[in-house]
Amino acid sequence: MSAYSQNNSPAPALPEEEILQAIRGIRFGVVEIVVHDSRVTEIRQTRRLRLASGETDKISSHPITGG
């Protein structure tokens, strides 16, 4: 049983299509392809959120608690 059927998601047509979809679906990050016995068994995505320098200044200068 694949991970797709366990999550009630449709089974992928081809691993290549899933890989391309993963690449197209992120702007910054990593797509990792796991191969076992010459077959793609997992496609992992690590997404990165890049903040503009002005946005990071706002976050670091604004306390989370207090007033």
FENWO-V191662 format. One record per pair of residues at least 6 apart in sequence whose ideal C-beta (glycine too) atoms are under 7 Angstrom apart, sorted by the first residue. I is the first residue (numbers start at 1). GAP is how many residues later the second one is. Records with the same first field share a line. If there is no record, write none. Layout:
I: GAP ; GAP
This chain:
2: 9
4: 6 ; 7 ; 8
5: 6
12: 6
15: 25
18: 25
19: 12 ; 14 ; 24
22: 9 ; 21 ; 23
23: 8
26: 19 ; 21
28: 20 ; 22
29: 16 ; 17 ; 18 ; 19
30: 16
31: 12 ; 14
32: 12
33: 7 ; 10
34: 7 ; 8 ; 10
35: 6
